[in-house]
């Protein structure tokens, strides 16, 4: 017969699973928050570049190249001049051909201007287009390559790790998603560090790695008790904190 402690642990873990189900809507909304945060990181990085080097010619060239590709991509997809959102083309085959073409163009920008903020953004967009085409492996490879070129910029590295985590989540690859989010959260300078650790915690639960999820719950609770997580996520942290290691 199971002990009272074991029964309590089972009950709490059932509550954890329930919290995960309730957090599904939050997760989708959180991706928007993360995207906004990533843009903020990029703007901050660009600002630092301006103050320290007044935008070198290489950075200016990279930014111009990225702007040209982005503008042409939006126009090719039928967006109005000045629009920021990519519309859905009625012809899926045409949309796929355009994504394939511009994935290559973004890749060319990233390769031509390594180490710049524009290169990181180009790699991010290249991976986004590859993921939209259903090629998760290629998109992750692009983002990981971009990480490798940003040795002096841990914030941008963390941003790309978190994007990798999002892609793995969308594919249901929970262990890989958790590992990528945890890498993002390992950067102490990353503004979204504890959000990334919360994502890693949630993904570890989905992957069945309860101990790693508990460790992150304890870390978040100790280091960022006032983190503005929504109630569902705070509940998950509390429930994981209360569970006992096997």
Residue frames relative to the residue before (quaternion, step in Angstrom):
aa qw qx qy qz dx dy dz
X 1.0000 0.0000 0.0000 0.0000 0.00 0.00 0.00
X 0.4883 -0.6835 0.4524 0.2996 3.56 -0.87 0.91
X 0.4960 -0.6512 0.4871 0.3044 3.56 -1.07 0.72
X 0.6640 -0.4966 0.3751 0.4145 3.53 -1.31 0.33
X 0.6402 0.5318 -0.3209 0.4521 3.58 1.04 -0.84
X 0.6557 0.5060 -0.3145 0.4638 3.57 0.97 -0.87
X 0.6438 0.5239 -0.3241 0.4539 3.56 0.97 -0.86
X 0.6369 0.5240 -0.3279 0.4608 3.55 1.02 -0.83
X 0.6517 0.5266 -0.3163 0.4449 3.57 0.97 -0.90
X 0.6427 0.5142 -0.3232 0.4670 3.57 0.98 -0.84
X 0.6624 0.5171 -0.3106 0.4443 3.56 0.93 -0.89
X 0.6568 0.5070 -0.3169 0.4595 3.56 0.95 -0.85
X 0.6671 0.4950 -0.3174 0.4574 3.58 0.93 -0.84
X 0.5925 0.5341 -0.3681 0.4776 3.58 1.15 -0.52
X 0.6328 0.5167 -0.3239 0.4771 3.58 1.08 -0.77
X 0.6047 0.5520 -0.3498 0.4553 3.57 1.08 -0.74
X 0.6594 0.5000 -0.3119 0.4668 3.59 0.88 -0.92
X 0.6351 0.5221 -0.3287 0.4648 3.57 1.03 -0.78
X 0.6380 0.5261 -0.3226 0.4606 3.57 1.02 -0.80
X 0.6257 0.5382 -0.3376 0.4526 3.56 1.05 -0.77
X 0.6479 0.5083 -0.3251 0.4649 3.56 0.97 -0.81
X 0.6758 0.4861 -0.3019 0.4646 3.59 0.94 -0.84
X 0.6689 0.5217 -0.2927 0.4413 3.57 1.18 -0.57
X 0.4053 0.7392 -0.4721 0.2577 3.61 1.21 -0.08
X 0.6726 0.4820 -0.3050 0.4716 3.60 0.87 -0.91
X 0.6248 0.5364 -0.3420 0.4526 3.58 1.02 -0.78
X 0.6314 0.5507 -0.3399 0.4272 3.58 0.93 -0.88
X 0.6631 0.4932 -0.3158 0.4662 3.57 0.89 -0.90
X 0.6739 0.4771 -0.3014 0.4768 3.58 0.95 -0.81
X 0.6228 0.5630 -0.3366 0.4264 3.56 1.08 -0.75
X 0.5726 0.5815 -0.3917 0.4250 3.61 1.08 -0.58
X 0.6259 0.5160 -0.3391 0.4764 3.59 1.07 -0.71
X 0.6385 0.5241 -0.3242 0.4610 3.57 0.96 -0.86
X 0.6471 0.5152 -0.3146 0.4656 3.56 0.96 -0.90
X 0.6470 0.5248 -0.3242 0.4482 3.58 0.93 -0.89
X 0.6429 0.5055 -0.3184 0.4793 3.57 0.97 -0.85
X 0.6589 0.5154 -0.3048 0.4553 3.56 0.97 -0.86
X 0.6402 0.5304 -0.3278 0.4487 3.56 1.01 -0.79
X 0.6261 0.5201 -0.3329 0.4762 3.56 1.02 -0.78
X 0.6344 0.5289 -0.3300 0.4571 3.59 1.00 -0.82
X 0.6288 0.5299 -0.3320 0.4621 3.57 1.02 -0.81
X 0.6701 0.5038 -0.3017 0.4539 3.56 0.91 -0.91
X 0.6415 0.5141 -0.3254 0.4672 3.57 0.97 -0.84
X 0.6466 0.5140 -0.3191 0.4647 3.58 0.97 -0.86
X 0.6494 0.5159 -0.3184 0.4590 3.57 0.96 -0.85
X 0.6467 0.5098 -0.3186 0.4694 3.55 0.98 -0.82
X 0.6360 0.5394 -0.3252 0.4458 3.56 1.04 -0.81
X 0.6340 0.5148 -0.3244 0.4773 3.56 1.00 -0.82
X 0.6353 0.5343 -0.3275 0.4512 3.55 0.98 -0.83
X 0.6482 0.5202 -0.3199 0.4548 3.56 1.00 -0.80
X 0.6899 0.4855 -0.2937 0.4495 3.57 0.88 -0.90
X 0.7507 0.4247 -0.2350 0.4481 3.58 0.91 -0.83
X 0.8310 0.1547 -0.0704 0.5296 3.57 1.00 -0.67
X 0.3830 -0.7541 0.4527 0.2824 3.57 1.35 0.05
X 0.5934 -0.6005 0.3392 0.4151 3.51 1.11 0.82
X 0.2410 -0.7846 0.5598 0.1136 3.52 -0.12 1.28
X 0.6744 -0.4900 0.3566 0.4219 3.53 -1.25 0.34
X 0.6173 0.5457 -0.3488 0.4467 3.58 1.04 -0.72
X 0.6653 0.4978 -0.3077 0.4637 3.58 0.92 -0.89
X 0.6417 0.5173 -0.3252 0.4636 3.58 1.00 -0.79
X 0.6567 0.5089 -0.3082 0.4634 3.57 0.94 -0.88
X 0.6468 0.5201 -0.3161 0.4596 3.57 1.00 -0.86
X 0.6624 0.5060 -0.3074 0.4591 3.57 0.93 -0.88
X 0.6474 0.5137 -0.3163 0.4657 3.58 0.97 -0.83
X 0.6588 0.5095 -0.3122 0.4572 3.58 0.94 -0.87
X 0.6533 0.5085 -0.3119 0.4662 3.56 0.98 -0.84
X 0.6376 0.5299 -0.3241 0.4557 3.58 0.97 -0.83
X 0.6577 0.5153 -0.3192 0.4472 3.58 0.92 -0.87
X 0.6758 0.4876 -0.3045 0.4612 3.57 0.86 -0.92
X 0.6603 0.5125 -0.3122 0.4514 3.59 0.92 -0.88
X 0.6510 0.5135 -0.3144 0.4621 3.58 0.93 -0.89
X 0.6895 0.4779 -0.2840 0.4643 3.57 0.87 -0.93
X 0.6223 0.5366 -0.3445 0.4539 3.58 1.05 -0.69
X 0.6587 0.5060 -0.3097 0.4628 3.58 0.90 -0.93
X 0.6616 0.4960 -0.3108 0.4686 3.58 0.94 -0.85
X 0.6462 0.5269 -0.3219 0.4485 3.59 0.98 -0.82
X 0.6972 0.4522 -0.2621 0.4906 3.56 1.13 -0.67
X 0.6111 -0.6102 0.3283 0.3827 3.57 1.29 0.17
X 0.4150 0.7059 -0.4783 0.3174 3.58 1.20 0.31
X 0.5184 -0.6159 0.4897 0.3348 3.56 -1.17 0.59
X 0.6217 -0.5382 0.3988 0.4060 3.62 -1.12 0.56
X 0.7971 0.2676 -0.2171 0.4959 3.57 -0.86 0.98
X 0.5157 0.6463 -0.4212 0.3728 3.59 1.24 -0.19
X 0.3185 -0.7595 0.5409 0.1711 3.58 -1.15 0.63
X 0.6902 0.4550 -0.2725 0.4923 3.60 1.22 -0.38
X 0.4022 -0.7053 0.5361 0.2310 3.53 -1.10 0.78
X 0.3084 -0.7645 0.5319 0.1939 3.62 -0.61 1.06
X 0.4939 -0.6229 0.5117 0.3258 3.56 -1.31 0.30
X 0.3242 -0.7363 0.5605 0.1966 3.55 -0.75 1.02
X 0.5314 -0.6386 0.4538 0.3223 3.57 -1.07 0.73
X 0.7214 0.3922 -0.2226 0.5255 3.56 1.15 -0.62
X 0.3238 -0.7858 0.4890 0.1965 3.65 -0.21 1.21
X 0.6317 0.5378 -0.3448 0.4391 3.59 1.01 -0.72
X 0.6478 0.5058 -0.3176 0.4729 3.58 1.01 -0.80
X 0.6394 0.5248 -0.3244 0.4588 3.58 0.99 -0.83
X 0.6523 0.5184 -0.3124 0.4563 3.57 0.98 -0.86
X 0.6432 0.5208 -0.3211 0.4603 3.58 0.99 -0.82
X 0.6559 0.5050 -0.3078 0.4690 3.58 1.00 -0.83
X 0.6383 0.5198 -0.3305 0.4616 3.59 0.96 -0.84
X 0.6526 0.5185 -0.3144 0.4543 3.57 0.95 -0.87
X 0.6568 0.5183 -0.3074 0.4533 3.56 0.94 -0.91
X 0.7534 0.4072 -0.2290 0.4627 3.56 0.82 -0.99
X 0.5072 0.5880 -0.4388 0.4521 3.59 1.21 -0.21
X 0.6515 0.5021 -0.3063 0.4793 3.57 1.00 -0.81
X 0.6671 0.5089 -0.3116 0.4460 3.58 0.92 -0.88
X 0.6374 0.4996 -0.3296 0.4853 3.58 1.00 -0.78
X 0.6292 0.5406 -0.3309 0.4498 3.57 1.03 -0.77
X 0.6317 0.5312 -0.3266 0.4606 3.57 1.05 -0.74
X 0.6381 0.5127 -0.3264 0.4727 3.59 1.01 -0.79
X 0.6608 0.5154 -0.3095 0.4493 3.58 0.90 -0.94
X 0.6887 0.4896 -0.2809 0.4552 3.57 0.94 -0.91
X 0.6909 0.5030 -0.2802 0.4372 3.58 1.04 -0.76
X 0.7961 0.2415 -0.1059 0.5447 3.61 1.16 -0.53
X 0.0285 0.8502 -0.5254 0.0178 3.64 0.76 0.94
X 0.7944 0.3380 -0.2412 0.4433 3.53 -1.15 0.69
X 0.6231 0.5290 -0.3512 0.4566 3.59 1.23 -0.14
X 0.6305 -0.5148 0.4157 0.4058 3.55 -1.28 0.35
X 0.6405 0.5300 -0.3250 0.4509 3.58 0.98 -0.82
X 0.6251 0.5302 -0.3395 0.4614 3.58 1.04 -0.70
X 0.6442 0.5140 -0.3199 0.4673 3.58 0.98 -0.83
X 0.6566 0.4996 -0.3058 0.4752 3.56 0.99 -0.84
X 0.6369 0.5242 -0.3295 0.4594 3.57 1.00 -0.79
X 0.6539 0.5013 -0.3072 0.4761 3.57 1.00 -0.83
X 0.6138 0.5462 -0.3362 0.4603 3.54 1.06 -0.78
X 0.7030 0.4601 -0.2683 0.4713 3.57 0.86 -0.97
X 0.6023 0.5427 -0.3642 0.4583 3.59 1.04 -0.68
X 0.6726 0.4928 -0.2921 0.4685 3.56 0.91 -0.90
X 0.6140 0.5527 -0.3446 0.4459 3.57 1.03 -0.76
X 0.6804 0.4848 -0.2895 0.4672 3.58 0.93 -0.90
X 0.6440 0.5092 -0.3248 0.4696 3.58 1.02 -0.75
X 0.6422 0.5093 -0.3243 0.4723 3.58 1.01 -0.77
X 0.6421 0.5260 -0.3206 0.4564 3.58 0.99 -0.85
X 0.6738 0.4740 -0.2854 0.4897 3.58 1.18 -0.54
X 0.5917 -0.6208 0.3420 0.3841 3.56 1.30 0.06
X 0.5890 0.5730 -0.3701 0.4334 3.58 1.25 0.18
X 0.1509 -0.8314 0.5316 0.0581 3.55 0.29 1.30
X 0.6497 0.5373 -0.3276 0.4264 3.58 0.87 -0.92
X 0.6792 0.4805 -0.2962 0.4691 3.60 0.91 -0.87
X 0.6488 0.5179 -0.3310 0.4486 3.60 0.95 -0.82
X 0.6579 0.4945 -0.3143 0.4731 3.60 0.93 -0.85
X 0.6251 0.5387 -0.3395 0.4514 3.60 1.00 -0.77
X 0.6427 0.5181 -0.3178 0.4664 3.59 0.99 -0.84
X 0.6850 0.4783 -0.2927 0.4651 3.59 0.85 -0.94
X 0.6535 0.5039 -0.3249 0.4620 3.59 0.98 -0.75
X 0.6155 0.5286 -0.3429 0.4735 3.57 1.08 -0.67
X 0.6377 0.5203 -0.3227 0.4674 3.56 1.01 -0.83
X 0.6058 0.5488 -0.3491 0.4583 3.60 1.02 -0.77
X 0.6772 0.5259 -0.2878 0.4267 3.55 0.94 -0.90
X 0.6861 0.4696 -0.2856 0.4767 3.59 1.18 -0.48
X 0.6844 0.4943 -0.2625 0.4672 3.58 1.30 -0.16
X 0.0988 0.8552 -0.5033 0.0747 3.55 1.03 0.80
X 0.7358 0.4051 -0.2376 0.4879 3.60 1.08 -0.60
X 0.7165 0.3994 -0.2422 0.5181 3.58 1.23 0.16
X 0.1460 -0.8433 0.5123 0.0716 3.61 0.29 1.24
X 0.5900 0.5737 -0.3805 0.4219 3.61 1.11 -0.55
X 0.6907 0.4538 -0.2833 0.4865 3.57 0.88 -0.90
X 0.5938 0.5516 -0.3648 0.4583 3.58 1.09 -0.63
X 0.6593 0.5034 -0.3028 0.4693 3.57 0.94 -0.91
X 0.6107 0.5584 -0.3424 0.4450 3.57 1.01 -0.81
X 0.6989 0.4623 -0.2756 0.4710 3.57 0.89 -0.94
X 0.6004 0.5410 -0.3634 0.4635 3.59 1.06 -0.65
X 0.6720 0.4912 -0.3130 0.4574 3.57 0.93 -0.82
X 0.6196 0.5261 -0.3476 0.4674 3.58 1.06 -0.66
X 0.6089 0.5320 -0.3445 0.4770 3.58 1.07 -0.72
X 0.6402 0.5308 -0.3199 0.4540 3.56 0.98 -0.84
X 0.6367 0.5264 -0.3279 0.4583 3.59 0.97 -0.81
X 0.6619 0.5117 -0.3094 0.4520 3.57 0.94 -0.90
X 0.6598 0.4915 -0.3116 0.4754 3.58 0.96 -0.82
X 0.6052 0.5479 -0.3561 0.4547 3.59 1.06 -0.69
X 0.6607 0.5192 -0.3085 0.4457 3.56 0.88 -0.96
X 0.7010 0.4431 -0.2545 0.4974 3.57 1.15 -0.63
X 0.4877 -0.6808 0.4237 0.3450 3.59 1.26 -0.08
X 0.4757 0.6417 -0.4554 0.3932 3.59 1.20 0.43
X 0.1453 -0.8816 0.4431 0.0736 3.53 0.46 1.30
X 0.6479 0.5119 -0.3424 0.4483 3.62 0.92 -0.76
X 0.6635 0.4921 -0.3002 0.4769 3.57 0.96 -0.89
X 0.6316 0.5295 -0.3298 0.4604 3.59 1.02 -0.80
X 0.6602 0.5128 -0.3093 0.4533 3.57 0.90 -0.93
X 0.6590 0.5152 -0.3135 0.4495 3.59 0.92 -0.90
X 0.6645 0.5010 -0.3102 0.4597 3.59 0.96 -0.84
X 0.6518 0.4977 -0.3157 0.4774 3.61 0.94 -0.85
X 0.6445 0.5213 -0.3297 0.4519 3.58 1.00 -0.80
X 0.6140 0.5291 -0.3467 0.4721 3.60 1.05 -0.68
X 0.6335 0.5212 -0.3297 0.4672 3.59 0.99 -0.82
X 0.7095 0.4695 -0.2550 0.4595 3.55 0.94 -0.91
X 0.5557 0.6155 -0.3917 0.3986 3.59 1.24 -0.20
X 0.6156 0.5438 -0.3475 0.4522 3.59 1.22 -0.37
X 0.3525 -0.7719 0.4929 0.1922 3.57 -0.46 1.21
X 0.6782 0.4921 -0.2908 0.4618 3.59 1.18 -0.48
X 0.5296 0.6508 -0.4066 0.3615 3.60 1.23 -0.21
X 0.4522 -0.7263 0.4407 0.2716 3.64 -0.57 1.08
X 0.7406 0.3701 -0.2124 0.5191 3.59 1.13 -0.63
X 0.1786 0.8471 -0.4904 0.1008 3.56 1.23 0.46
X 0.7655 0.3892 -0.2308 0.4575 3.59 0.63 -1.05
X 0.5449 0.5540 -0.4053 0.4816 3.56 1.22 -0.31
X 0.6497 0.5086 -0.3175 0.4674 3.58 0.99 -0.82
X 0.6536 0.4981 -0.3182 0.4727 3.59 0.99 -0.78
X 0.6194 0.5252 -0.3458 0.4700 3.60 1.07 -0.65
X 0.6284 0.5130 -0.3301 0.4827 3.57 1.04 -0.73
X 0.6430 0.5175 -0.3240 0.4624 3.59 0.98 -0.85
X 0.6280 0.5430 -0.3268 0.4517 3.58 0.96 -0.87
X 0.6769 0.4969 -0.2889 0.4599 3.56 0.85 -0.99
X 0.6819 0.4888 -0.2899 0.4605 3.58 0.95 -0.88
X 0.6108 0.5380 -0.3566 0.4585 3.58 1.07 -0.65
X 0.6174 0.5228 -0.3509 0.4715 3.60 1.03 -0.71
X 0.6604 0.5061 -0.3068 0.4622 3.57 0.90 -0.91
X 0.6881 0.4746 -0.2726 0.4765 3.58 1.09 -0.70
X 0.5144 -0.6599 0.4093 0.3638 3.59 1.26 -0.11
X 0.5400 0.6047 -0.4065 0.4212 3.59 1.25 0.33
X 0.1120 -0.8702 0.4779 0.0422 3.52 0.57 1.27
X 0.6470 0.5352 -0.3420 0.4220 3.59 0.93 -0.80
X 0.6632 0.4889 -0.3133 0.4722 3.59 0.92 -0.84
X 0.6193 0.5282 -0.3386 0.4721 3.58 1.09 -0.69
X 0.6499 0.5141 -0.3191 0.4598 3.60 0.96 -0.84
X 0.6319 0.5387 -0.3357 0.4447 3.58 0.96 -0.85
X 0.6789 0.4740 -0.2936 0.4777 3.58 0.95 -0.83
X 0.6052 0.5482 -0.3581 0.4527 3.58 1.05 -0.71
X 0.6561 0.5001 -0.3061 0.4751 3.59 0.96 -0.85
X 0.6492 0.5162 -0.3216 0.4568 3.60 0.97 -0.83
X 0.6619 0.4999 -0.3085 0.4655 3.59 0.88 -0.93
X 0.6680 0.5138 -0.2987 0.4478 3.56 0.93 -0.95
X 0.7028 0.4697 -0.2696 0.4612 3.58 1.03 -0.82
X 0.7861 0.3705 -0.1726 0.4637 3.57 0.88 -0.95
X 0.8078 0.1291 -0.0544 0.5726 3.61 1.10 -0.57
X 0.0169 0.8539 -0.5199 0.0191 3.59 0.70 1.05
X 0.7220 0.4182 -0.2427 0.4948 3.58 1.15 -0.51
X 0.2922 0.7633 -0.5238 0.2400 3.58 1.21 0.36
X 0.4420 -0.7490 0.4409 0.2219 3.55 -0.84 1.01
X 0.1413 0.7969 -0.5703 0.1403 3.56 0.75 1.03
X 0.5260 -0.6039 0.4759 0.3637 3.59 -1.13 0.51
X 0.7176 -0.4832 0.2847 0.4129 3.58 -1.22 0.44
X 0.6257 0.5503 -0.3496 0.4284 3.59 0.96 -0.80
X 0.6917 0.4689 -0.2797 0.4728 3.55 0.92 -0.90
X 0.6278 0.5218 -0.3420 0.4655 3.60 1.02 -0.72
X 0.6184 0.5404 -0.3335 0.4630 3.56 1.08 -0.77
X 0.6442 0.5254 -0.3163 0.4571 3.55 0.98 -0.86
X 0.6327 0.5180 -0.3284 0.4727 3.60 0.98 -0.82
X 0.6692 0.5041 -0.3100 0.4493 3.61 0.86 -0.94
X 0.6868 0.4944 -0.2936 0.4446 3.56 0.88 -0.94
X 0.6503 0.4959 -0.3182 0.4794 3.57 1.00 -0.75
X 0.6291 0.5465 -0.3327 0.4415 3.57 1.02 -0.78
X 0.6982 0.4905 -0.2642 0.4495 3.57 1.08 -0.76
X 0.5767 0.5962 -0.3938 0.3961 3.60 1.17 -0.37
X 0.3779 -0.7163 0.5438 0.2199 3.54 -1.22 0.53
X 0.5225 -0.6134 0.4866 0.3375 3.55 -1.07 0.73
X 0.5480 -0.6111 0.4371 0.3677 3.61 -1.05 0.72
